[in-house]
Amino acid sequence: MTSLSPVSPYDNLSPVAQAAYRARGAAATLAPLPRAAKDDALLAIADALEVRTAEIVEANGKDTERAREAGTSESIVDRLTLTPERVRAIAADVRDVAALPDPVGEVVRGSTLPNGIDLRQVRVPLGVVGIIYEARPNVTVDAAALCLKSGNAVLLRGSSSAYASNTALVRVLRDAVHGAGLPADAVQLVPGENRDSVRELMRARGLVDVLIPRGGASLIRTVVEESTVPVIETGTGNCHVYVDAAADLDMAVDILINSKAQRPSVCNAAETLLVHRDIADAFLPRALDALAEAGVTVHADERVITYAEGSKATVVAATTEDWETEYLSYDIAAAVVDTLEQAVEHIRLWTSGHTEAIVTTSQQAARRFTQLVDSTTVAVNASTRFTDGGQFGFGAEIGISTQKLHARGPMGLPELTSTKYIVTGDGHIR
């Protein structure tokens, strides 16, 4: 009698689908694990990153060399680069995630119903999370750590520019996870370097529970528009700073410069300045000089341009495109508005829904602004740069969601969970 070898259910599937099936199996194993098991795996990852730093840096060198040969800008190459110091910092971040509270099993709400049934809504992992991201290889580790802590399996699809780095990092992560007694397939790099694998991941509905894109506007738009898998949109940041008629001038200058120039290449940097006409004479000359000192070019409306004479600022006439642009550079659009309501209307028209700030000493103006502006975060007398999971005390974030369903704003560990209801009766029937 001829014995039949077992047939794998993956045999006729594409490599991407096989990875997704393996991730589903790993997710089922992770979901009921206690916090200690997940924390042990995270600490093992942190140790392995430090022990195998040379291996990671060597692989990263291939990516940076290829990027420079392709004429990639040094700012992008810097985002791509991993040094021993940066690897140690990434390992420290993983240890920080291990120290965070575990959201899984948390009772969101609960009660005993009038009929005696006990009802609880508890947090549970999402399942299989796909991350599509650009350039930064540190996202590979950050995303994996956050997903593991929240009991999710993760499918990582980084850009081809970081393929060698991501391959080395995922190899280290998988070895550490396996060594800690968890399934290695909880962390996988999506097979393939071309767009076909991205497209297949976006269409893996039923295998992948949610996709989270992290990157520029083009990447996010493509994933949102083409994916059949539910997407959490981590949007672009066309953020505004509105200087009210009742603003403290010193405070307004400090907040403007910090919002724009402290780190202009990130999504919570300010891209538009709006100034109430009643304070324009006193504020704009100071603001333009401060922006000039910070190296910022101002794309100004006609009313702002009238204040540019005698200023050190580089000022150019704003076009319609400037109001909708996320510069991510030392550029800012600027306009004078007649009222707070006009500022709000401008924001409604052009915002990406990320972060807007008002600078004012008027409680009435602050209250009105926070009521009318519909963005993930509205700051009063504070920089737009505070919209960040770490700054909010979440410990870490997977991204900043600009949509309204499931999650909005900086996404920490709780946002990587869903909920289920547990109904406990004593022979109850309906």
Buried (B, 14 or more C-beta within 10 A) or exposed (E): EEEEEEEEEBEEBBEBBBBBBBBBBBBBBBBEBEBEBBBBBBBBBBBBBBEBBEBBBEBBBBBBEBBEEEEBEEEBBEBBBBEEEBBBEBBEBBBBBBEBEBBBEBEEEEEEEEEEBEBBBBBBBBBBBBBBBBBBBBBBBBBBBBBBBBBBBBBBBBBBBBBBBBBBBBBBBBBBBBBBEBBBBBBBBBBBBEEEBBBBBBBBEEBBBBBBBBBBBEBBBBBBEEBEBEBBBBBBBBBBBBBBBBBBBEBBBBBBBBBBBBEBEBBBBBBBBBBBEBBBEEBBBBBBBBBBEBEBBBBBBEBBBEBBEEBEBBBEEBEEEBBBBBBBBBBBBBBBBEEBEBBBEBBBEBBBBBBBBBBBEBEEBBEBBEEBBEBBBBBBBBBBBBBBBBEBEBBBBBBBBBBEEBBBBBBBBBBBBEEEEEEEEEEEEE
